[in-house]
Amino acid sequence: MNPWNRTLYAAGVAIGIAGASGSAMAQTGHRPSKAFTTVATLDVGLNPHQISFSPGGAVAFVAAAGSDMVTVVDGRHPRVLRSIPVEHTPLGAAVVGGGTQLLVSRFQSNEVIRMSLGSADLESIATGDGPSLFAGPVNGGRYLVSVERANKVMDIDPATWSVFEEYPTGRRPFPPAVTTDGRLAFVPNYDDGTVTTIDLWNRVVLGTTVVGERPSGGVVFPNDFEYAVAVRGENKVVFVNTVTHEVVGEITDGIGDSPFSVVLTPNGRLAFVNNTASHDISVIDVEARRVVARLPVGEIPIVMAVHPTGSSLWVSSEGSDELTVISIPARWRGPSVVAERRSAPGPITEVLVMGMIHGGHRQSETWGLDDVRETIVRIAPDVICVELPPDRWERIWTDYVARGVFEDSRVRVFPEYTDVVLPMAREGQFLVEPCAGWSAEMNNLRRARIQAFNDDPLVAEQRTEYDRVRQAVLDRYGGSLSSDDPYFIHSEEYDRRMREYYTPYDETLNDLIGPGGWTNINAAHMRWVNEAIDKHRGKRILVTFGGAHKYMILDALAERNDVRIVDVAGYLPRR
């Protein structure tokens, strides 16, 4: 046994090494796939851990904890190039500075260091007891690191070489996983059997979720709907909804003994689970949610990474002190399912954009809920895109269909959905696609940053000019830009006024607000609208969003050559 073995430290007991792999294969029936081939097995030092790639993947850096060094490997033609001495048990490694610097966590000396790859320069930040692996980059290039014995996660900014924030976790936090937008981090607490959820945008811990015995590592699945975490003590992968923070599913069949973490291919088609006691990798087809192969590797595979090109899986096995590089079959390397849909030839899709007034529909005599219903019947869409977040949709729809209730706070803002669209969809009149890029975290951040802008004396002159320009637009139209007349809402004049009013807001505050800025939020909406169009090519699609968004959506749709925009005005109730 090597002098330092983190798996044994983490588990607290020795795990079986000999013979476990064969018994696991026999029990599950998932045999090694010939389509996945091992292209290299390298000696990279004792107890190898985190693997980090340079931009583009030309070089890989492997933290060899038991040898007090970081091994440098050719990323294109795997072979050891050299080693970099790093004392005090290097566990984590992350390439920063455009490939010129390396972050290393030193588990035994309780610090993170930043070292130049071209010189001996070195700086350190004290972390507390037991810094582990890195997650990142997130939110402008920062990195998260779990500090296992201090029960916290640190958010470190390499650019300023400072601690941006610290977050309390459960007992013995393992490496976090982050949503693609940098909004949420999920931290498995190994000794507590829980996952801590952190709102990175608003710098607050949201809560904990019980997932099972000894959760050890996970990844956020495509579209940021679910966090998948390996539950080591129960030989399963558990899925946690990223909005409700509730356990919504699990995979047990095909998962080996003592699964330790989960990683994804860049295109989101495959997930890999390293099974530390059966010494193999479970390969999950993400769309099908099932294990499709088991790949034997070295003893105690502890850390994995997928090459940036998606061409290979790299596995550090700390029991046999080796790095295994496995080629990923070409059939799994193609574009994501979404990109594949978009690139495939298809028929022209008719799209209509209907401007909503939300709560105003309940009081309006000209654009009330009955008018909305009549307009939808006249349009006869195959699909309706609604202003609801995709990550909340399953819960919203299940609550309504199964129990006839709307418990989600977001859907209750939109009577056009609770009273019209969802009842019609339940009758089978059309399909519904949730297409809002909104999130609660985004909304909280937007409010906080607008408030900061309003309170900051340093931007008083800018704020005064901003208020003057917007008021001038209102004054030009008699103090009101809109009305509840659906014919006006669906006119070029309405769109022109909205553009005129929101342009100064966009130019002044979009970058300051960040994800919830006007251009940014509309781009987030359009991501989902475009996916819905790609998914339902050749169908008639009705997009329903607040009227102010309409001009931005129409601008984006006009850039597609496979869409024919149809004017809603021709389907409105007759006056």
Buried (B, 14 or more C-beta within 10 A) or exposed (E): EBEBBBBBEBBEEEBEBEEBBEEBBEEBEBEBEEBBEBEBBBEBBBBBBBBBBBEEBEBBBBBBBBBBBBBBBBBBEBEBEEBBEBEBBBBBBBBBBEBEBBBBBBBBBBBBBBBEBEEEEEEBBEBBEBBBBBBBBBBEEBBBBBBBBBBBBBBBBBEEEEBBBBBEBBEBBBBBBBBEBBBBBBBBBBBBBBBBBBBBBBBEBBEBBEBBBBBBBBBBBBBBBBBBBBBBBBBBBBBBBBBBBEBBEBBEEBBBBBBBBBBBBEBBBBBBBBBBBBBBBBBBBBEEBEBBBBBBBBBBBBBBBBBBBBBBBBBBBBBBBBBBBBBBBEEBBEEBBBEEBBEEEBEEBBBBBBBBBBEBBEEBEBBBBEBBBBBBEEBEBBBBBBBBBBBBBBBBBEBBEEEEEBEBEBBEEBBBBBBBBBBBBEEEBBBBBBBBBBBBBBBBBBEBBBEEBEEEEEBEEEBEEBEEBBEEBEEEEEEEBBBBBBBBBBBEEBBEBBBBBBBBBBEBBBEEBBBBBBBBBBBBBBBBBBBBBBBBBEBBBBBBBEBBBBBBBBEBBEEBEBBEBBEBBEBBBEE
